[in-house]
Amino acid sequence: MADMVDKQQVETAIKEYIDPYLQKDLVSSKAVKNIQIEDGTVTVDVTLGYPSKGYNDTLSNELKNKISALDGVSTVNINLSNKIVSHAVQKGVDPIKGVKNIIAVASGKGGVGKSTTAVNLALALSAEGANVGILDADIYGPSQPRMLGVNQKPESKDGNSLEPVMNYHLQAMSIGFLIEEETPMIWRGPMVTQALEQLLKDTRWHDLDYLIVDLPPGTGDTQLTLAQKIPVSGAVIVSTPQDIALIDARKGLKMFEKVSVPVLGIVENMSIHICSKCGHEEYIFGQGGGLRMAEDSDVDFLGSLPLDISIRENSDDGKPSVIADPDGRIAQIYREIARRVAAKLSLQAKEYTAKFPTIKVVNN
């Protein structure tokens, strides 16, 4: 008769596999919820705190291989599920109704592909199984209506709030939905910050796991409003490898640190150009700058995207790469980045304020 396997042995086998997104094993990250052993059949319940549709098969196979190698194991069943919870935000800032987590996508300067990264990140999180929205916080130069291929005004059911505009399973809001595309916003700072707050708080977001906020470039009024008045769970910095872009990206990183918003990592955009005619690779904006900045600043390097004409064409056509070519290399890179962002966030402190009852003291 084969030796009986015990729970401790199964746990040890699971610990041998390091989750590439959590960067730790599933036992110590408390993702393993239950282990059952019966007549050589091992059943493991795993609940991940981040969306993982494109990774589930790989994870299941890795765990099955590790556990099957144990003596006395004949069958392995892996039950995978996802549970996305709210995570802690800045002190003294109230949560937004219908939104579990807000992730700001920022850059120190313009022209680094931040809006393209933001919309593809949102769509990639959605493709991984999350309920996602995007807020275009660039009041002067809103680009999400064009990138999402949407040209309609949002509805209002009660005359006070706005319904988010839906496309590609994404809930979206932008000042661009409310004005003509070529109308300039000739507003001073206070009006812009007030408009941003209203767009966020007066939109009836529906049960979002993540709201991606596409910030305007820089570290001015809008960014400060977001950092001080809006409950942000984490920020993603987008830069090119170019020194001049990295200098400004560092400013953005330091701004979030000063207002106690965790930086989830850095995305390097336009990292390498591959010639569509001959396949020659060229580092037009320099090489490895984003990775060095991540190491120097002790934040995660989330991934790099090539300088690829299809990314620009897809965004201009209103079908971002994750939608235009869901199985293509570019979409897969965005989905990898999305899993890293969400997994990094899942390791942060949870938000418990909603769970605590309000205590009322009544004097009789």
Secondary structure, DSSP 4 states (H G I P E B T S, - for coil): -PPPP-HHHHHHHHHTSEETTTTEETTTTT-EEEEEEETTEEEEEEEESS--TTTHHHHHHHHHHHHHTSTT--EEEEEEEE----B--STT-PPPTTEEEEEEEE-SSSSS-HHHHHHHHHHHHHHTT--EEEEE--SSS--HHHHTT---PPP-SSSSSBPPEEETTEEEEEGGGTS-TT------HHHHHHHHHHHHHTB---SEEEEEEEPPSSSSHHHHHHHHHS---EEEEEE-SSHHHHHHHHHHHHHHHHTT--EEEEEE-S--EE-TTT--EE-TT-SSHHHHHHHHHT--EEEE--B-HHHHHHHHTT--HHHHSTTSHHHHHHHHHHHHHHHHHHTSPB--GGGSPPP-----
